[in-house]
Amino acid sequence: MASPRPPRASDDAAAAVPLTGARVLIVEARFYDDIADELLAGARQAVAAAGATADVISMPGALEIPTAIAIALDAAAAAGTPYDAAVALGCVVRGETYHFEIVAGESSRALMDLAVARKLPLGNGILTVENDEQAWARARMSEGNKGGGTVEAAFALLRLKRRVGEAS
């Protein structure tokens, strides 16, 4: 196993940007309820550790996540309570048909398009795996903890956005 790289000066500066009070939108796909529960637990733990708060919206599957995020972002902004970041959580397990490629590719593409167009710190935690064993290895908080890692990815972008915004 490779050792982690030493922190860079820019990492220290970014980590110094506080996230206390940040509002995070988490949209989860419930197609695999047990895996969704584990991803959400990891995400909630990471949000709480940063002193942020999260609202959770559940959708049936991964394809609904990007649209749900867009709808919720617009509603929150209209209400004067915009989100600072968003997180997508779900799982797509390869089956015997081409459907896996459609769901995995299109949900990811839509999330990337949404993040770039809106300059939204967004973490994509939709697991794309071959089987349940791989899904659990990534989802379990004691192993891959992709729920928590996805929040950390969104927070890294939020810190960058805040740091660069303050410098302007």
Beta strands, then each sheet from edge to edge (+ up, - down):
strand 1: 23-29
strand 2: 53-59
strand 3: 85-93
strand 4: 122-129
sheet 1: 2+ 1+ 3+ 4+
end
